Amino acid sequence: MSALVTAVSRSATHTMAKENEESILLIRGIGVEGDAHAGETVKHRSRVAQDPHQPNLRQVHLIHAELHDELAAAGFHVAAGQMGENITTRGLDLLGLPKGARLSIGGTAVVEIAGLRNPCAQLDGIQQGLMAAVLGRDEEGNLIRKAGVMGIVLSGGEVRPGDAIKVELPPAPHTPLRPV
């Protein structure tokens, strides 16, 4: 199966859930037009409190629809955009991508993957136990964060459900994703 966009979402306010849209516009170096997290510098409230001049490595939040499938099998009811993502994908191992991987989405948009989303307790406001459900452990006991990836917009463009996603990996050696 080819990688594709299944939903696009945004919110003008700092809410966890984002409304599904027919399309979103990615703006180079800024993020999603009309989204509260768009900007050259950090917009997430906790990061602004630390240092409002930090570069915004969280301009676009992507989650794989396969996570929604996994959560549904565990009894959770989570829809696209509800966990704060801007772009919901299918057929792409977002969590397995290295830092610096570039996603060409639709006609002109390019998002560079900066790192993992670090899930927060607000997820339990959607459904109790959801935060724990998006965390796991590997064979060595290392924490696995499943709540998607964050990226920056290298090239703007309109993104809509059904758009194809092409991956360009950075030169080796690859750096595994860490929380940003």
Helices and strands as residue ranges (DSSP letters): E 4-10, E 19-21, E 24-27, E 31-32, H 45-50, E 60-64, H 65-73, E 87-90, G 94-96, E 102-105, E 109-116, H 123-126, H 130-133, E 135-137, E 143-145, E 149-155, E 157-159, E 165-168
